[in-house]
């Protein structure tokens, strides 16, 4: 596998990824367009975003804001402020759709619709993609490649080092078969480094865990990467409407203080990380594998087929 060529004197790349989902999170992911849920998205834009921008500026952090086209169109003034502060924008779908639940044509159309919003409002074309639901359809990787993205950050086959994602033929009563790897670089995500599952109230789960526990978990993951992994990437994910709450901002700032206090930390955008990746012969071998893919139907007598 290839490696990350860090800048001189740097030991770890840190991307404090920020998903600016705003109101569309409650549309595409939860189908809850009521005033209460829309107000939570509004809080993310009007309160969470400025709090995060101030915090990032204080610690000289540049991050990547994965922002659906819907958020760009709904809160353009805050998106312009994010851009003016020097942060990167990543593609994050249009209305936080769930890729496995829509057709290929719809998925392609929504990717292009978001591209149009980025161009119209911000004058940019993102170089990286993050699936709105951290999940792929069978078409997502093809669409990512067709769109010319340099990197993706939606998958979890590694935790602290980038890699090239492979297609798989998924079988039930024999082993799965690995297929061709993509030239797109994967900067892996991790549910343990996402603020939403442990801290967000969704209406069906409490999601309001002790913040001290979350701080220790994120700090420990960073420390493991810093101390035990060569040329690692620590890539986390926060949402302005969640992390922007007052009590969450306090532990998040403590985390940034801890990270910034270590020698050799490189606060980088995902695009900067992707451009620092160097492929090796093993990467090229995986990219040359046959294009094997697809999911075999479950056996007729399986628990899923007979349920």
Secondary structure, 3 states (H helix, E strand, C coil): CCEECCCCCCCEEEEEEEECCHHHHHHHHCCCCCHHHHHHHHHHHHHHHHHHHHHHHHCCCCCEEEECHHHHHHCHHHHHHHHHCCCEEEECCCCCCCHHHCCHHHHHHHHHHHHHHHHHHHCCCCCEECCCCCCCCCCHHHHHHHCCCCEECCCCCCCCCCEEEEEEEECCCCCCEEEEEEEEEECCCCHHHEHHHHHCCCCCCCCCCCHHHHHHHHHHHHHHHHHHCCCEEEEEEECHHHHCCHHHHHHHHHHHHHHHCCCCEEECCHHHHHHCEECCHHHHHHHCCCCCCEECCCCCCCHHHHC
